[in-house]
Amino acid sequence: MANSVNQVWPIVGHQWAVDLLAPLAQISGTGPRHAYLFLGPPQIGKSTMAWTFGTALLCTHNGRRPCGQCRSCQLMSKASHPDARLIQPTDRDGAADRANGLLRVDAAEAIVHEAMLRPLEGKYKYIFIQDIHRANDSFANKLLKTLEEPAAHVVLCLTATDRAELLPTIVSRCQTFDLRPLPIELIEHSLEKEGRASQEEAQLLARLSNGRFGWAMAQLRDSKSWQQREDDLRSLWQLTRASQVERLAFSQTLSSNRENERLFGLLALWTGWWRDVLLTQNGCEDARNNIDHLPQLQQDAKGCSTTDVQTFLHTLGRIEGYLRHTVNTSLALDVLLLQLPRPRVQG
Ligand SMILES: [Zn+2]
């Protein structure tokens, strides 16, 4: 039986991390360290964990923290606590932009300044920096100064998708938490609970989520991103039947649009789809995720050779790795599109 929603903090899963962090925020606890780094894939729960920790640290209740009731908890829920600061990547005009923005030096200067001030209401100054992998060099260097000589009342929480993208000097100054994908059953159960989703929706979303509860919740909240998946699947099916010229034209469009998050989301969708095709070919139907498109899965499984599907999956994995290290995007995507399996016409 999957365990239910975490009993101590309002967080689904990642119990081990809550078990380590929650006692630090209790009045009787040893108190927090200066810096924490939460690692893991997008929408796995890093920010929820970091912000809940901050809320617990600033909570004024004597018992279980965060209490969710006190003035401090209320302010944190609106992100307007005077002792908490959220720093996010921004575009050149300073607007928050987590998809393509950067953490720039002026934000780091604000952190240095903030860290020198005494807390106004609570015991701590809580500074939360989202997506530290999007820091430019001057941001990272300024931040290191704060990490090297932190004031006693400062607690920094950082999030990033991959430690390999960070300066080792930043990682070594933080206590790190690697958040792992959650079991499908836990996500399904939590989505169904409190009527967030119907049983059918919960089952599908849990399977497609790759263990990321935040992703599943985002699909429920935002019908646009769900429609995006449908559109992306349809364009994939069309591409399998498209000419080489059409495939290369698609590759050009994709590489000219510099939204990395969008690109990696699309590649993840393709990986999920062809993995399901392979599972269908190998008689492992129960393990498939795209269970709302079974006829199309059957069709691709019958029409493509297992070798083509395996080769394509292998190339997908390799190219995704290249793209993360900014090899020529356009060339890498051309190679990928030309290897996309082409189902034989049935009939
Ligand atoms: Zn509280």
Boltz pocket constraint, residues with backbone or C-beta under 6 A from the ligand:
constraints:
  - pocket:
      binder: B
      contacts: [[A, 55], [A, 59], [A, 60], [A, 61], [A, 66], [A, 67], [A, 68], [A, 69], [A, 70], [A, 71], [A, 72], [A, 73]]
      max_distance: 6.0
